[in-house]
Amino acid sequence: MNCALCSDKDCLNGKDCHKNSDEIKKLYQEGDISIIETSAHIEAEYYMKKTRIEETILFARKMNYQKIGLAFCVGLEQEARVIYNRFREYFKVYPVCCKICGIDKADFDLEKINKSSEEAMCNPLGQASFLNDKKTNLNIIIGLCIGHDILFTQYSDAPVTTLVVKDRLLAHNPLGAVYSRYYQMMKF
């Protein structure tokens, strides 16, 4: 089975290519299905009608979340401020930038962008710890670096969704590489 290369997509019509749907259904039945129920509602009600930001707000409101964490890259500070202002209309919002604690990369012998100066490391564990202390209901990633997003998600007590994926070359739109035949000819 290789879903990426499958042209039929019979799963859309209920075919179980992997032959484990009963096992997976049990996983849903054993746990809290409110997230999947709310997700299905947002999809059905607002399909092609709302932006991802609007959908995230609707989702969080329907889940009765009160406290939202914004784990953002300092390079996206302006965007994080706009998102913060939008979300605080509905929730208590806790924004935390990636450089929290100001830990020097030298403390962990990490490579630096500019080797001749001090450079604070990104601190996804610090971001997660800060938001865990605030007991957020949902944490939102805004442009954390690859790896940092993984660590943040791993250490977050609250569920995590990604609103912005870091891609410095493509204006934070990684799919630009897929949509541009010129880029594909050069890079892929």
ROTIVEX-441199 format. One record per residue: x, y, z of N, C-alpha, C, O in turn; residue in three letters. Coordinates in steps of 0.2 Angstrom, whole numbers, plus 5000, padded with zeros to 4 digits. Example, Ala and Ser with C-alpha at 12.3 -4.5 7.8 and 13.67 -1.06 7.14 Angstrom:
506649725039506249785039506649845039507149835042ALA/506449895035506849955036506450005039506750065040SER/
This chain:
500449945000500050005000500450065000500950075004MET/500350114995500750174995500250234993500050244987ASN/499950264998499450314997499650374992499250394988CYS/500250384993500550444989500550424981500450474977ALA/500550364979500650344972499950314970499850294964LEU/499450304974498850274973498450334969498350384971CYS/498150314963497750354959497050344960496650384958SER/496850284963496150274964495750304970495250334969ASP/496150304975495850334981495150304983494750344985LYS/495150244983494450204984494350214992493750204994ASP/494750234996494650245003494150305003493750305008CYS/494050344999493550394999492850364999492350405001LEU/492850304996492150274995492150215000491650175000ASN/492550215005492450165011492950105010492850065015GLY/493350095005493750045005494350045010494650095011LYS/494449985013494949985018495549945015495649885016ASP/495949985012496549955009497049925014497449875012CYS/497149955020497549925025497349875029497649835033HIS/496649865029496349805032496349815040496449765043LYS/496349875042496349885050495849935052495949955057ASN/495349945048494849995050494449975057494350015061SER/494349915058494049895065494449905071494249935076ASP/495149895070495649915075495649985076495650005082GLU/495650025071495650095072495050125075495050175079ILE/494450095073493850125076493850115083493550155087LYS/494150055085494150045093494550095096494450115102LYS/495150115093495550175096495050235097495150265102LEU/494650255092494250315093493750295099493550345103TYR/493450235099492950225104493250225111492850235116GLN/493850205112494150195118494350265121494450275127GLU/494350315117494650385119494050435119493550425117GLY/494350495120493850555119493850575112494350585109ASP/493250575109493250585102492950655100492850675095ILE/493050705105492750765104493150805099492850845096SER/493850795099494250825094494050805087493950855082ILE/493950745086493750725079493050745077492850755071ILE/492550745082491950765081491950845079491550865074GLU/492250885083492350955082492650965075492451015071THR/493150935073493450935067493050925061492950965056SER/492650875062492150855057491650905056491450925050ALA/491350935062490950985061491151045058490851075053HIS/491751075059492051125056492151115049491951165045ILE/492351055047492451045040491751045036491751075031GLU/491251015039490651015036490251075035489951095030ALA/490351115041489951185041490351235037490051275034GLU/490951235037491351295034491851275029492251315027TYR/491751215025492151195020492151255014491651275012TYR/492751275013492951325008492551395010492451435005MET/492451405016492151465018492551505023492451565024LYS/493051475026493451505032494151495031494351445028LYS/494551545033495351535033495551485038495151475043THR/496151465038496351425044496351455050496251425055ARG/496451525051496451565057495751565059495651545065ILE/495251575055494551575057494351505059493951495064GLU/494551455056494351385057494651365064494351335068GLU/495251385066495551375072495151405078495051375083THR/494951465077494551505082493951465083493751455088ILE/493551445077492951415078493051345081492651325086LEU/493551305080493751245083493851255090493551215094PHE/494251305092494351315099493751335103493651315109ALA/493351375100492751395104492251335105491951335110ARG/492151295099491751235100491951185105491551155108LYS/492651185106492951135111492951175118493151135123MET/492651235118492651265125493351285128493351285134ASN/493851285123494451305126494451385128494151425125TYR/494751395134494851465136495551495136495551555135GLN/496051455136496751475136497151445130497151385129LYS/497351495126497751475120498451495120498551555122ILE/498951455118499651465118499851485111499651445106GLY/500251535110500551545104501251535104501651585107LEU/501551485101502251475101502551495095502451465090ALA/502851555095503051585088503851595088504151605093PHE/504051595081504751615080504751695080504351725078CYS/505351715083505451785084505451825077505351885076VAL/505651785072505651815065504951825062504851855057GLY/504451795066503751805064503351845069502751835070LEU/503751895072503451935078502851975076502351975079GLU/502952005070502352045068501752005066501152025068GLN/501851945063501251905061500951875068500351875068GLU/501351855072501151835079500751885082500251875086ALA/500951945082500552005085499852005082499352015086ARG/499852005075499152005072498751945074498151955076VAL/499051885074498651825076498451835084497851815086ILE/498851855088498751865095498151915096497651895100TYR/498151975092497552015093496951985091496352005093ASN/496951945086496351915083496051865088495451865090ARG/496551825091496351775096496151795103495651765106PHE/496351855105496251875111495551905111495251925117ARG/495151915106494451935106494051875109493451895111GLU/494351815109493951765111494251725117493851685120TYR/494851725118495251685123495751725127495851775125PHE/495951695132496551715136497151685132497151625131LYS/497551725129498051705125498751715128498951775131VAL/499151665127499851665130500351665124500551605122TYR/500651715122501151715117501851705120501951735125PRO/502251665117502951655119503351645113503251595109VAL/503951685113504351685107504951625108505051605114CYS/505251605103505651555103506351565107506651525108CYS/506451625108507151645111507051655119507451675123LYS/506451625122506351635129506951605133507151555131ILE/507051635138507651625143508351645140508751655144CYS/508351665134509051695131509651645132510151675133GLY/509551585131510051535132510551535126510351535121ILE/511151545128511651555122511851485119511851435123ASP/511851485113512051425109512651395112512751325111LYS/513151435114513751405116513651365122514151315123ALA/513151375126513051325132512951255130513051215134ASP/512751245124512651175122513051155116512951105112PHE/513551205114514051195109513651185102513851145098ASP/513151225101512751225095513051275090513351325091LEU/512951255083513151295078512851365078512251365080GLU/513151415076512951485076512851505069513251485064LYS/512351545067512351585061512951625060513251635055ILE/513051675065513551715065514051695071513951705077ASN/514651665069515051635073515451685078515751665083LYS/515451745076515851795080515451835085515751875088SER/514851815086514451845092514051795096513951735094SER/513851825101513351785105512751775101512551815097GLU/512451715102511751705099511351655103511551605105GLU/510751685105510351645109510051585104509851595099ALA/509951525108509651475104508951475104508651505109MET/508551445100507851435100507751385106508151335107CYS/507151395109507051355115506351325115505951355119ASN/506251275111505551245111505351215118504751215119PRO/505851185121505651165128505451215133505051205137LEU/505751275132505551335136504951355135504551375139GLY/504751355128504051375126503551335129503051355131GLN/503651265128503151215130503151225138502551215140ALA/503651225141503651235149503251295151502851285155SER/503351355148502951415149502251405148501851415153PHE/502051375143501351365141501051305145500451305147LEU/501451255147501151205152501051235159500551215162ASN/501451285161501351315167500651355167500351365172ASP/500551385161499951425160499251375159498751405159LYS/499451315159498851265158498451285152497851285152LYS/498751295146498351315140497951245138498151195139THR/497451265134497051205132497251185125497151135123ASN/497551235121497751225114498351265113498351325115LEU/498851235110499451275108499551275100499351225097ASN/499651335098499751345091500451365089500751415092ILE/500751335084501451345082501351395076500951395071ILE/501751445077501851505072502551505069502951545072ILE/502751465064503351465061503951445065504551475064GLY/503951395069504551365073504951335068504651305063LEU/505551325069506051295064505951225064505651195069CYS/506151185059506051115059506451085065507051105066ILE/506251035068506551005074506251045080506051005085GLY/506251105080506051145086505251135086505051125092HIS/504951135081504251115081504051045083503551035087ASP/504551005082504450935084504550925092504150895095ILE/505050965094505150965101504650995105504350975110LEU/504351055102503851085106503251045106502951035112PHE/503051015101502450965101502550905106502050885109THR/503150885106503250825110503250845118502950805122GLN/503450905120503450925127502750965129502750975135TYR/502350985124501751015126501250975129501150915127SER/500950995135500450955138499750965134499350915134ASP/499651025131499051035127499151005120499651005118ALA/498550995117498550975110498851035106498851095108PRO/499251015100499551065096499351065089499251015086VAL/499251125086499151135079499651185076499851225080THR/499751175070500251215067499851265062499451245058THR/499951325063499651375059500051405054499851415048LEU/500751405055501251435050501851385051502051375056VAL/502051365045502651325044503251365042503151405037VAL/503751365045504351405043504651385036504751325035LYS/504651425032505051415026505251485023504951525020ASP/505851505025506151575024506251585017506151645015ARG/506351535012506451555005505751565002505751594997LEU/505251535004504651535000504051565004503451545004LEU/504251625008503751665012503251615016502651635016ALA/503551565019503251525024502651485020502151475023HIS/502851465014502351425010502751375007502951375001ASN/502851315011503251265008502951235002503351204998PRO/502351235001502051204995502251244989502151224983LEU/502451304989502751344984503251304980503251304973GLY/503651264983504151214979503751164975504051144970ALA/503151144978502851094974502451124968502351094963VAL/502151184969501751214964502251254958501951264953TYR/502851264959503251294954503651244950504151214953SER/503551234944503951194940504651214939505051174938ARG/504751274940505451304939505851284945506451264944TYR/505551284951505851264957506051184957506551164959TYR/505551154955505551074954506151064949506551014951GLN/506251094944506751084939507451094942507951054941MET/507551144947508151164950508251114956508851094957MET/507851104960507951074966507751004967508050964971LYS/507250984964506950914965507250864961507150804962PHE/
